[in-house]
Amino acid sequence: MASNTLTRRDALLLGGTALAALAIPVSFACFGSRSQDEIEANILSLLSDQPGAADIGRQWQAKTGSAINARNAAIRIAKRLHAYGWRPDADTETAHKALAARVRNDFAQGDMVEIEGWHLSRTSAELCLLAHLHMHGHSHA
């Protein structure tokens, strides 16, 4: 029988997640002179179906109740991809390789989310959420 109580292990994992979230600066400073809009557009260009991705992002936001805005979502994704060689001025092939590597890492680490019965890497889910927020004008809220 499954228990709904929070175990010590769960508390440690959640605490680590909170610390990692605090380590993400709300700044695009590490990406040079690129504007927020340029970085968001570059990240969104990784999607072949932005409306489809936005629908998935909408579902995930509804499920989680997340109040994140597009700017902060883009920062999170940019930092995740940056660790795998992505830069705002990266060519398409390099950008897609960085995304694929990050997604593989998410799966290897068990960093996944469930949306409507589908298991997605957290990075993929955040990319879908960014598409949703971008399409619906939640850039700076």
C-alpha positions, 0 to 999 in steps of 0.5 A: 500500500502506497503511503502519502507521507513525506519520507526523509529521502523525499524531503532531502530530494525536495530540499536539493531541488529548492536549493538548485532553483535558488541557484538560478539567477534571474538574469541573462548576463551569462549570454552576452549582449543577446536580448531576452527576446532573442534568447527566447526566440532561439530556444523556441526555434528548437520546436518543430511544432510550437502550437502542439508544444504550447498545448502540452505546456498549457496542460502541464501548467494547469496540472502544476499550477505553476506561476512562472513567466516566459522570462524565467522559463527561458532562463531555466532552459538556457542554463540547462542547455548552456551546460551542453554546449548551447549558446544563443548564437549556436547553429541549428545542429549544435542547438539540437545536439545540446537539447538532445544531450540534455533530454538524455540526461534528464531521462538518465537522472529520472528528471521527468514529468507526467502529462496526460499519461506521457512521461517527458523529460523536465527540459522538454516539459519546460520547453513546452511551457515556454511555448505556451507562455510565449504564445499567450503573452506571459513574458514578464508577469 
